[in-house]
Amino acid sequence: MISKPQALFLAPETPYPIAGGGAIRTASLLEHVAARYLTDLIVFREPGAPDPRAQLPQGLVRRATVLELAAHGRGFAARALRNAGRLLRNVPPLMDRFSGFEDAVLRATDGFEYDLGVIEHFWCAPYQQQIAAACERTVLDLHNVESVLHGRCARVEPGAIGVAHRAFEGAARRLEQQWLPRFSKVLTASDADASAVRTIAPKADVSVYPNAVRLVPLPPPGDDEAIVFSGNMEYHPNFDAVRFFRSEIWPLLREKHHLLTWRLVGKNPHAVARLVSNDSRIELVGPVPDALAEIARSRIAVVPLRAGSGTRLKILEAWNAGLPVVSTRLGAEGLPARDMENILLADTPAEFARAVTRLLTCPELCRSLGTAGRLLVEKEFTWESARNMLDF
């Protein structure tokens, strides 16, 4: 009898419950691996967070090892102090956050031999050195290209924060050059990211594993005159998008459409609370059990991103819900987004407000774009179609 091959999967955060872009991508890949390999999981846990082992689908993995992260302050002063230390040590923030567990990873793999080792996020790439000792083949799944992400954040942030992002861009680039070629395979979310990785690390073996969503029945459309932005509000590109929309686009829309509501859906709503306070027509919804149903309550999804990397699962989720999307060109990067065909693209505040107004006043265009986006998801961006691009 031929025994089932074995795999090791290391993730900096649990993807369950599946909520948010990072969790969607990680869960898709983990479930693909677990269906083909007898899989052991190593996962980190933030202080006070639920036990990841209790959140895993039953029978998904053979063993789950939880690595406990140290507590740290989340206030501005604590963050500033930590990042100052990281700048002095030339270490990007999240790589610093998840470092120092080399011995724990070695203990978790001691006595095991794996056919495949998968690491999620570049933050954990240095653990390649530990898992390679137990794994015949190693794969790194890049949700973003970190140096590109920091570089773009630097361009939209003034003062010291922009300077810090510029320094972290250089630090991430050096680490990418060091670690990416060591993996048997590097996965990226788009052709654009793959091209960036090949430029940074020409010897890396790169393949595209596109972001995708689990296809669900089309939720019932909402009747509310509302627009929606979804995502982890603590994630810097999302924070900047909310800040940009609130200060430069929302006033234009608020004045013109007196019944319009703007909803913010996703975890860590506290991060943007001060930006949207004192406006009764902005709803800080926060995390919800069924993000797709919540997104579908609104008429239009807005993606006013000015920084980021990878591809935006918030667009795929909106399309999955049948909603039309207005996005910046950077927000739609890496997706087959075609202006007026399956999306409206706008970069300046005036252009963005006009695009939203156009959809609010033209139900036929709303339906057309929403239908086109949903059909695109069904054809190219389901978990099943994305997995066809994997060779393991």
N, C-alpha and C positions, 0 to 999 in steps of 0.2 A: 504494500500500500504506500502511495506517495503522500508524505506528510505535507501539510499546508506550510508555505513559506512564512517567515516571521518578519515583523517590522517593528521599528521603534519610532514613535512620534513625539516630538518635543514642542510644546506650545507655551508661550509666555502668559496666556490667559485662556480660560475655558471658553469654548464656543457655545456652551449651553447654559441657559436657554438661548436659542438663536435669535439675537437681537443686535442689529447694527452690521455695517459692512464687513468689519474684520471677522466677526463671528460667523457670518454667512460663508465667507471664503474658507475659513478654517474648518468649519463643519463639513462643507462639501468635500474637501480633500481628505479629512480624517475618515469620513464614511466610505469614500472610495477605497482608501488603503485598507480599512478594517474589513471590507467585503472580500478582499483578495489575500490578505495576510492575517496571521494570528498576531494581533497588535498589542504592544505595551505602550502606555502613555506616560509621559512626564509633563506635568503642568504646574505652573506657578499659581500661588494664591495670595491676594492682597489681605492684609490684616482685617479681620471681621467679616470677610466675604464667606458665602456658603461653601461647604466642602464640595469641590468639583466632582468628587467621586459619586456623590449623591445626585448630581445633575446629569450624569452621563446616561444615555439610553441603555437600558439593560442589555448586557451581552455584547456591547459594542467593542470593548477591549478586554484583554485577558487580565492585565494588571494596570493599575494607575498609581503613580508615585506623585505625591503633592509636595512641592517645594515652597516653604513659607517665606514670603518676603517680609523684610523688616518694616515696622511702622515708620512713616515719615509725615511731617506736617504738609498740609495742602494749601495753606495760606500764602499770600503774596511774599511775605518776608522769608518764609521757609523755602519757598521755591527759588527766590532770588539768591539766597545763600547757597543752596545746593548747586545751582547753575553756575555760580561764580567759581565754586570748587571744580566743577566739570570743565570750565574754560581753562583753569590753571592746569588741569591734568590732560586737557585736549581729548576729552571723551564725550561723545554725544549723550544726551540725557537718558534715553531709554536703554542704551547699551550699558550705561552705568547702573541703571535701576536693576537690570536682570543679571548683573555680573556676580562673580564670587561663589558660584555653586558647582564648581568643577568637581570637587570631591563627592558631592551628593549625586551628581550625574554618573560618575564612575561607580558609585555603590549601587545605583539603580540598575546598571547594566552588567554588573559583575556576574560572571558565570553564564551569560547569555550570548548567543551568536545570532545576528540578524542579517537577513538578505537585504533589507532596506532600512535606512534611517532618514527621517524627514524632520526638518527644522522649520518652524513657522516664524516669519519675520526676521529681518536682518539683525534686530536687537539681540538675537540669540545665536547668531552665526558663529561666534567663537567657540561654542560648544561642539562644533564640528570635530575639534581635536579630540574630545572625549568619546563622542559616539562613533567616530571613524574606527576606533580600536575594536568596536564590537559589530560594526556594520560593513557588509561587503560593498554597498553603494550608498552614497549620501546625497540628499536632495535638499536644497534651500528654496523655500517658497517666499518670494518677495511680494508683499502687499503693495509696497511703494519702493522707489529708489530714494533712499534716505538723503543722499547728498542733493539730489534734485529738489526734494521736499524742503530742505532747509534753505536752499538757495532761493526758492520762490517765496518762502516766508520772509526772508531777509529783504526782498524787494518791496513788500507791502508793510513792513514794520518800521516805524521811525526810531531813532535814538538807540539806546543801549540794547533793546531787544533785537533790533535789526542787526546790530553789530554782533550780538551773540549768535544769531542764526547764521551769519556769514562765517563765523569761526567754526561752528558745528558743521557747516557744509564742507569745509576743508577737512575736518577731522573724519567725517563720514566717508568722504571720497578716499582718503588714505586707507581706511579700514576696508572699504569695498575692494580696493585694488589688492589688498592683502588676502581677504577671505574668499571672495567670490570664485577665484580659480581653483580653490581647494575642493569644491564640491563636484560630485559626478555630474550633477545637473542643477541649473538654476532656473526656477520658474518665475515668469513675470506676468503681470495682468494684461499687458497689451504689447503690440508691436513697437509702439513708441518707447515703452520702458525697456523692451528687449534691445532696441537700438542704443539706448543710453547705457545699458549694462555692457554691451559689446565695446562701446567707446571707452568706458572706464576700465574694464578688465577684458582685453581682447582674447585672453586664453580661456575665459569662462565658457562652458557649454550651456547655452541659453535656449529655452523653449518658452512659448507662450501658453499659459494656462489662464484663459480669460475669466474675469469675474462673471458670475452667473447667479441665477436665483432658482429656487425651487418653485416650479410652476404650480399655481393654485387656481381654482375656479375664479373667474373674474368677480371681484366683490361688487355689491350693488353701488351704483354711483350716489354721491351725496348731493343734496340740493342747496347746501349752504354756500353763500357768497364768501368763499374763503380761499386763501392760498396757503400752501404748506411748505415748510422746510424741515427736512429730517436728518438726523445724524447724532453722533456723540458731540455734545456741545462743548466738551472740554478739549476736543481735538483742535489744534490750533487753526488749520484751514477752515474748519466749521465756525469757530469763534470769530475769525476775521470776516467770514461771509455774513454772519449775523450782524456784526458791527457795521459793515459796509452797507448792507441792505437797510438797516435801521436808520442810519444817518443820512443816506444819499438817495435811496430809492423809495422806501416806505413813505416818507412825507409827500412825495409826488402822487403816489397811489391813494394815500389816505385822504388827501384833499379832493381828489377827483371822484372817488368811489366811497360814498358816505356810509355804506353798509358793509364794506369789505373788512374781513377779519384775517389776520395773519397768525397761523398756528406754527408752533415750534415743537416737533415731536422727536424724542430721543433721550438717551441717558445723560446724566450730569447737567440737568437744566440750571443748576445753581451757577454754572460758569458764565451764563449770559443773562442772569436775572437782572443785574444792575443796568444792562444795556437796554432792556425792554420794559423796565418798570414805568409806572405812571402813564400807561396807555391801555385803556380798557379794551381796545380793539386788537391787542396782541395777546394771544393765549399761549402761555408757557405750559404745554401739555405734559412734557416729560416722557418717561418711558411708559410703554403700554404693552399689554399682553399680545395684541395682534396689530403689529405696525401697519400691515397692508390695509386692514379694514379702517384704521384711523386715517391713513393717507387718503384713502378713497372718499372720505367725508368731504374733502375739499375739492375745488374745481380745477386748480392748477398747482403744479409743483414748481417751486422756484429753486434754482441752484446758482446763487451769485458768488461762486468761488473765484478767488483771485490767487490761490496757492494750492499746492497739493501735487500728488503723483499717483500713479496707478490709474484705475478707472473708477468712476463714482457709482457705487452700488445704489446710492439714493436715486439715481436716474433709472437704473434697471428696476428698482422697486416701484417707482412711480409708473413706469411703463407696464409693469406687471399688474398694477392696479387699474390700468386703463386711463391714466391721467395724462394730459398734455404737459409738457415741460418747457420752461423758459430757463436757459442756462447761459453762462458765459462760455466762450470758446474753450477756455482752459478747463472749465468744469466738465465739458463734454469730451475732453481729450481722450483718445484711445478707443472711443466708441464710434460706430458708423452713423454718427448724428448728422443729418442733412437738414439744413435750415428750410423751413416751410414744408418739409416732407414728413419728418417724424419728430421735429423739435423746432423751437424758435431760439435763435442765438443772438445774444446782445451783450455788449461789454460795458458801455457807458451807462450811468444812471438813467439818463433820458431815454436811451434806446431800450433799456430793460423795462422801464415803466410803460413805454409805448407798447412793447410786446405783450406784457401782462394785460394792459387795457384792451388790446386787440382781441385777446382770447376771451376776456370777460364780456365783450360786446358781440362776439361772433360764435355762438354755440356750434355752428357747423364746423368751423375750423377746430374748435376744441375736440369735437368728436373725431374728426379726421386725424388729428395728430395723436390723440389717445389710442385710436384703433391701430394706427401705423406702428406706434411704439410697442403695443401689446403683441402684434404680429411678429415684430423683430425679435422680441424676447422668446416667443414660441419657436422661432426658427433657429436662432443662433445663441441664445443666452440662458438656456436651461442647464441645470447641473449635468444632465445626461449628455447634452451636446458638448459641453466643456470637457467632460471626462474623456470624450473620444480623442482628445488631443494629447492625452497622457500615454506614456509607454511603460508604465509600471502599474 
